Amino acid sequence: MPEMMIHLGIERTFSQGFLQRIQQAALLQGRSSIAASQKLIQQI
C-alpha cells in the first residue's frame, strides 16, 4: 500500500509540473503575439 501512495505522489507532482510548463508556454506565446500585434499597429 505505501508503494501505491508514492506512485500517486510522483504522478501528481509530474502532472503539476507539466501543466505549469504548458501555462508558461502559453503565456510566452501570448506575450510574443501581443508584441507582434503592437508592432503592426505602430506600423499603421
C-alpha positions in Angstrom: 0.0 0.0 0.0 2.8 2.6 0.7 4.2 1.9 -2.8 0.9 3.0 -4.3 0.9 6.3 -2.3 4.4 7.0 -3.5 3.4 6.3 -7.1 0.4 8.6 -6.8 2.5 11.4 -5.3 5.0 11.1 -8.2 2.2 11.3 -10.7 0.6 14.3 -9.1 3.9 16.3 -9.0 4.7 15.3 -12.6 1.3 16.4 -13.8 1.5 19.7 -11.9 4.9 20.4 -13.5 3.6 19.5 -16.9 0.6 21.9 -16.5 2.9 24.7 -15.3 5.1 24.2 -18.4 2.1 24.4 -20.7 0.8 27.5 -18.9 4.3 29.2 -19.2 4.5 28.3 -22.9 1.0 29.8 -23.4 2.0 32.9 -21.6 5.2 33.3 -23.7 3.2 32.7 -26.9 0.6 35.2 -25.8 3.2 37.8 -25.0 5.0 37.4 -28.3 1.7 37.6 -30.2 0.8 40.8 -28.3 4.2 42.3 -29.1 3.8 41.4 -32.8 0.3 42.9 -33.0 1.6 46.1 -31.3 4.4 46.4 -33.9 1.7 46.0 -36.6 -0.4 48.8 -35.0 2.6 51.0 -34.8 3.4 50.5 -38.5 -0.1 51.6 -39.4 
